[in-house]
Amino acid sequence: MGAFELDETELYAMTKQVSQFFSRFNNEEDQFGKKYNPGTKEYRNSQKRKQILPLLFDNENARTTSALRDYFIDDLTKPKSGNYLEFLNGRWYAEVSATFIHEGREVNIILFLMIEKENLGSKWVLTNVYYPAFNKLFPEGELAEREKHFLHPMSHELDFMNIYKAFNEPQVIEYYGRKSFHPDFLSLFFYEIKMGRIKFKSVDQLKFHIYQIESWYFEVAYLNRKGNNSGWLITNLMYMDEKEKNNFIKLYEP
């Protein structure tokens, strides 16, 4: 009987779903998962949040057990707007590490997704991918080297007969694009999928990047282990101003 009670306690303590993580983070449900009525004093109660929030951190991780965590919790429980998580408010992203078959071998490709509103509902949509093989196709290159590859401004007077130069050097064809050109890896990924050269095999890992809280960024991942400190937990925490956030968000939404 005692063992059963321990297991039951762990079951209640574990944050089993991402939606439950959101509810606990905001203090919108009790320890048994029963939703608070928005009109009650318990709903989003700051004092209760101070008790619940420490349980949502990975307590075996030095990055989430420092004074920074306490400062974060203190900041969250001050009376101000923007300190609650909202499912449809954007600025949170899924990172899916998946195995694909490319050219006959297994490769790892990172998929980034976000929630997009549609009609009366919402859906997850792909926003970007990270695959080193794609990046190698478009190396940054030194500025001096890039400046060697151009079409003379009077090329039009020659009916662009010199445009052959761009196609004689396919490895740097992008140097002939405009300065603002950036490769669209998601379109390249879709193309390779359509051509049958990349085939999906499995999802390996999942984590979430959350930028909704003013001046903060944190990462949420699933920790499958015994004890009360398990399930969906905060595994990384950073103080981050809005300018820095916007730079990071470009990785997910180019």
Sequence and secondary structure as in RCSB ss.txt:
>XXXX:A:sequence
MGAFELDETELYAMTKQVSQFFSRFNNEEDQFGKKYNPGTKEYRNSQKRKQILPLLFDNENARTTSALRDYFIDD
LTKPKSGNYLEFLNGRWYAEVSATFIHEGREVNIILFLMIEKENLGSKWVLTNVYYPAFNKLFPEGELAEREKHF
LHPMSHELDFMNIYKAFNEPQVIEYYGRKSFHPDFLSLFFYEIKMGRIKFKSVDQLKFHIYQIESWYFEVAYLNR
KGNNSGWLITNLMYMDEKEKNNFIKLYEP
>XXXX:A:secstr
 HHHHHHHHHHHHSB SHHHHHHHHHT B TTS B  TTSTTTT HHHHHHHGGGGB TT GGGSSHHHHHHHHH
HTSS TT S  TTS  EEEEEEEEEEETTEEEEEEEEEEEEEETTEEEEEEEEEE HHHHHHS    HHHHTTS 
  TTGGGGTTGGGHHHHH GGGGGGGS TT    HHHHHHHHHHTTSEEEEEEEEEEEEE  STTEEEEEEEE  
SSSS EEEEEEEEE  HHHHHHHHHHH  
